[in-house]
Structure formats: structure tokens, C-alpha cells
Amino acid sequence: VVEESSSTNKLSKHALELADELPSLQESVHVMGFPTGGTTICITEGVVSRIDLVMASAFNILLAIQIDAAINPGNSGGPAFDKHGKVVGV
């Protein structure tokens, strides 16, 4: 859920929307998080450099999207957005 203030200074909440398809290789993405020691939200930009299936454990295979955006301690696990503002990964 993202909170934003309106012209009346009231906060409104909006659910994040998931993308309908995977991003393309070399597509620009933005990653949002709250890094350790920071006082504000951090947004970094990068591109999709790899999409692959990876073994998470002996019984779990996950779809992984590798990006080259800087991920700082504390903001890993934040959403990655495509050019339409939709979530393409975490």
C-alpha cells in the first residue's frame, strides 16, 4: 500500500498493481526501499539483465529477474516497478 497526500493534505492509500507480464531484457526498472540509517525513501534505477529459473531449495524452483539497480542494505525486499508503475518483482 502506498500513501500519498492530496491537495487537502489528507493521506490516501492505494494498493500496488502487479504487472501482467514479465519485463523485457534491458527494460528500465525502478526499485524502492527504505535503506538502513536513512530518513527517506530511496529509489534507484537499473535495467533487467537476466530472467531465469533458479533452484531455491531441493523442492522449489523460482523465477528470478536480475537487475543492475543499486540495492542498499535495508531496502532489499522492496518493490521493483516497470515503466508503467506496476510491480514486476520484489
Accessible surface in RSA format (square Angstrom, percent):
REM  Atomic radii and reference values for relative SASA: ProtOr
REM  Chains: A
REM  Algorithm: Lee & Richards
REM  Probe-radius: 1.40
REM  Slices: 20
REM RES _ NUM      All-atoms   Total-Side   Main-Chain    Non-polar    All polar
REM                ABS   REL    ABS   REL    ABS   REL    ABS   REL    ABS   REL
RES VAL A   1   120.71  79.4  66.68  60.4  54.03 130.2  66.68  57.9  54.03 146.5
RES VAL A   2    56.08  36.9  52.90  47.9   3.18   7.7  56.08  48.7   0.00   0.0
RES GLU A   3    87.95  50.5  62.14  47.0  25.82  61.5  19.88  38.5  68.07  55.6
RES GLU A   4    94.82  54.4  89.14  67.4   5.68  13.5  27.33  52.9  67.49  55.1
RES SER A   5    74.25  62.7  48.61  64.9  25.63  59.0  13.71  29.2  60.54  84.8
RES SER A   6    55.27  46.7  39.96  53.3  15.31  35.3  45.22  96.3  10.05  14.1
RES SER A   7   120.45 101.8  74.90 100.0  45.55 104.9  60.09 128.0  60.36  84.6
RES THR A   8    96.51  68.6  72.36  73.4  24.15  57.5  74.54 100.1  21.97  33.2
RES ASN A   9   131.19  90.5 106.48 102.9  24.70  59.5  23.47  56.5 107.71 104.1
RES LYS A  10   147.76  72.1 143.59  88.1   4.17   9.9  90.06  81.1  57.70  61.5
RES LEU A  11   116.11  64.7  85.81  61.4  30.30  76.2  85.82  60.3  30.29  81.5
RES SER A  12    44.51  37.6  39.29  52.4   5.22  12.0  39.72  84.6   4.79   6.7
RES LYS A  13   142.60  69.6 114.23  70.1  28.38  67.6  59.62  53.7  82.99  88.4
RES HIS A  14    89.17  48.7  84.02  58.4   5.16  13.2  66.18  68.2  23.00  26.8
RES ALA A  15    88.32  81.2  60.48  93.3  27.84  63.3  60.85  85.7  27.47  72.8
RES LEU A  16    68.61  38.2  45.81  32.8  22.81  57.3  47.64  33.5  20.97  56.4
RES GLU A  17   103.82  59.6  95.48  72.2   8.34  19.9  38.69  74.8  65.13  53.2
RES LEU A  18   127.57  71.0 118.40  84.7   9.17  23.1 118.40  83.2   9.17  24.7
RES ALA A  19    26.29  24.2   5.70   8.8  20.60  46.9   5.70   8.0  20.60  54.6
RES ASP A  20   135.50  94.9  94.53  94.1  40.97  96.9  37.03  87.1  98.47  98.2
RES GLU A  21   143.64  82.5 127.31  96.3  16.33  38.9  53.42 103.3  90.22  73.7
RES LEU A  22    89.29  49.7  71.53  51.2  17.76  44.6  72.53  50.9  16.76  45.1
RES PRO A  23     6.73   4.9   0.37   0.3   6.36  23.1   3.98   3.3   2.75  17.1
RES SER A  24    70.92  59.9  63.18  84.3   7.75  17.8  34.63  73.8  36.29  50.8
RES LEU A  25   108.07  60.2  90.54  64.8  17.53  44.1  90.54  63.6  17.53  47.2
RES GLN A  26   127.43  71.3 110.08  80.5  17.35  41.3  53.22 113.3  74.21  56.3
RES GLU A  27    34.43  19.8  25.45  19.3   8.98  21.4  17.68  34.2  16.75  13.7
RES SER A  28    40.09  33.9  35.67  47.6   4.42  10.2  34.59  73.7   5.50   7.7
RES VAL A  29     0.39   0.3   0.39   0.4   0.00   0.0   0.39   0.3   0.00   0.0
RES HIS A  30    70.09  38.3  70.09  48.7   0.00   0.0  47.37  48.8  22.72  26.4
RES VAL A  31     5.15   3.4   4.98   4.5   0.17   0.4   5.15   4.5   0.00   0.0
RES MET A  32    53.77  27.8  53.73  35.6   0.04   0.1  34.72  29.5  19.06  25.2
RES GLY A  33     9.36  11.5   0.00   N/A   9.36  11.5   9.36  25.7   0.00   0.0
RES PHE A  34   107.74  53.9  98.05  60.7   9.70  25.2  98.05  59.4   9.70  27.8
RES PRO A  35    22.14  16.1  21.60  19.7   0.54   2.0  21.60  17.8   0.54   3.4
RES THR A  36   109.60  77.9  80.01  81.1  29.59  70.5  73.86  99.2  35.73  54.0
RES GLY A  37    80.48  99.2   0.00   N/A  80.48  99.2  42.33 116.2  38.15  85.4
RES GLY A  38    32.08  39.6   0.00   N/A  32.08  39.6  19.89  54.6  12.19  27.3
RES THR A  39   125.88  89.5  97.61  99.0  28.27  67.4  76.05 102.1  49.84  75.3
RES THR A  40    96.97  69.0  89.98  91.2   6.99  16.7  67.37  90.5  29.60  44.7
RES ILE A  41    97.40  55.4  76.71  57.1  20.69  49.9  76.71  55.2  20.69  56.1
RES CYS A  42    28.67  21.7  23.46  26.2   5.21  12.3  10.46  26.5  18.21  19.6
RES ILE A  43   103.61  59.0  73.64  54.9  29.97  72.2  73.64  53.0  29.97  81.3
RES THR A  44    25.13  17.9  19.94  20.2   5.19  12.4  25.13  33.8   0.00   0.0
RES GLU A  45   110.33  63.3  85.17  64.4  25.16  59.9  24.29  47.0  86.04  70.2
RES GLY A  46     8.14  10.0   0.00   N/A   8.14  10.0   8.11  22.3   0.03   0.1
RES VAL A  47    44.42  29.2  44.42  40.2   0.00   0.0  44.42  38.6   0.00   0.0
RES VAL A  48     0.06   0.0   0.06   0.1   0.00   0.0   0.06   0.1   0.00   0.0
RES SER A  49    51.20  43.3  28.18  37.6  23.03  53.0  26.65  56.8  24.55  34.4
RES ARG A  50   117.51  49.3 115.33  58.8   2.17   5.2  37.14  50.8  80.37  48.7
RES ILE A  51    54.58  31.1  27.90  20.8  26.68  64.3  27.90  20.1  26.68  72.4
RES ASP A  52    56.10  39.3  51.25  51.0   4.85  11.5  10.51  24.7  45.59  45.5
RES LEU A  53   117.62  65.5  99.52  71.2  18.10  45.5  99.68  70.0  17.94  48.3
RES VAL A  54    55.81  36.7  51.25  46.4   4.56  11.0  55.81  48.5   0.00   0.0
RES MET A  55   126.90  65.7  97.23  64.3  29.67  70.6  86.87  73.9  40.03  53.0
RES ALA A  56    56.64  52.1  17.70  27.3  38.94  88.6  26.36  37.1  30.28  80.2
RES SER A  57    51.84  43.8  36.60  48.9  15.23  35.1  49.66 105.7   2.18   3.1
RES ALA A  58    83.01  76.3  49.20  75.9  33.81  76.9  56.54  79.6  26.47  70.1
RES PHE A  59   189.44  94.8 157.44  97.5  32.00  83.3 164.46  99.7  24.98  71.5
RES ASN A  60    80.34  55.4  77.69  75.1   2.65   6.4   8.62  20.7  71.72  69.3
RES ILE A  61   108.47  61.7  79.68  59.4  28.79  69.4  79.68  57.4  28.79  78.1
RES LEU A  62    99.06  55.2  97.05  69.4   2.01   5.1  99.06  69.6   0.00   0.0
RES LEU A  63    91.80  51.1  61.53  44.0  30.26  76.1  61.53  43.2  30.26  81.4
RES ALA A  64    36.60  33.7  30.65  47.3   5.95  13.5  35.58  50.1   1.02   2.7
RES ILE A  65    46.29  26.3  18.97  14.1  27.32  65.8  19.06  13.7  27.22  73.9
RES GLN A  66    94.34  52.8  87.20  63.7   7.13  17.0  32.53  69.2  61.81  46.9
RES ILE A  67    43.00  24.5  24.37  18.2  18.63  44.9  24.37  17.5  18.63  50.6
RES ASP A  68    95.56  66.9  64.95  64.6  30.61  72.4  36.39  85.6  59.17  59.0
RES ALA A  69     9.32   8.6   0.00   0.0   9.32  21.2   0.40   0.6   8.93  23.6
RES ALA A  70    61.60  56.6  47.52  73.3  14.08  32.0  58.00  81.7   3.60   9.5
RES ILE A  71    77.72  44.2  47.28  35.2  30.43  73.4  47.28  34.0  30.43  82.6
RES ASN A  72    52.00  35.9  50.62  48.9   1.38   3.3   9.39  22.6  42.61  41.2
RES PRO A  73   110.89  80.8  97.72  89.1  13.17  47.9 109.31  90.3   1.58   9.8
RES GLY A  74    48.55  59.9   0.00   N/A  48.55  59.9  20.26  55.6  28.29  63.4
RES ASN A  75     2.53   1.7   0.00   0.0   2.53   6.1   2.35   5.7   0.17   0.2
RES SER A  76    81.12  68.5  61.12  81.6  20.00  46.1  32.76  69.8  48.37  67.8
RES GLY A  77    57.17  70.5   0.00   N/A  57.17  70.5  29.95  82.2  27.22  61.0
RES GLY A  78    15.30  18.9   0.00   N/A  15.30  18.9  10.53  28.9   4.77  10.7
RES PRO A  79    29.84  21.7  29.74  27.1   0.10   0.4  29.75  24.6   0.09   0.5
RES ALA A  80    10.74   9.9  10.74  16.6   0.00   0.0  10.74  15.1   0.00   0.0
RES PHE A  81    23.67  11.8  23.67  14.7   0.00   0.0  23.67  14.3   0.00   0.0
RES ASP A  82    15.28  10.7  11.11  11.1   4.17   9.9   0.55   1.3  14.74  14.7
RES LYS A  83   154.10  75.2 114.85  70.5  39.25  93.5  70.69  63.6  83.41  88.8
RES HIS A  84   130.29  71.2  97.50  67.8  32.79  83.9  69.83  72.0  60.47  70.4
RES GLY A  85    45.72  56.4   0.00   N/A  45.72  56.4  27.97  76.8  17.74  39.7
RES LYS A  86    54.64  26.7  54.64  33.5   0.00   0.0  22.82  20.5  31.81  33.9
RES VAL A  87    12.10   8.0   8.20   7.4   3.89   9.4   8.20   7.1   3.89  10.6
RES VAL A  88    21.25  14.0   3.52   3.2  17.73  42.7  11.07   9.6  10.18  27.6
RES GLY A  89    26.10  32.2   0.00   N/A  26.10  32.2  25.60  70.2   0.50   1.1
RES VAL A  90   137.55  90.5  79.04  71.6  58.51 141.0  89.95  78.2  47.60 129.1
END  Absolute sums over single chains surface
CHAIN  1 A     6513.1       4875.5       1637.7       3905.8       2607.4
END  Absolute sums over all chains
TOTAL          6513.1       4875.5       1637.7       3905.8       2607.4
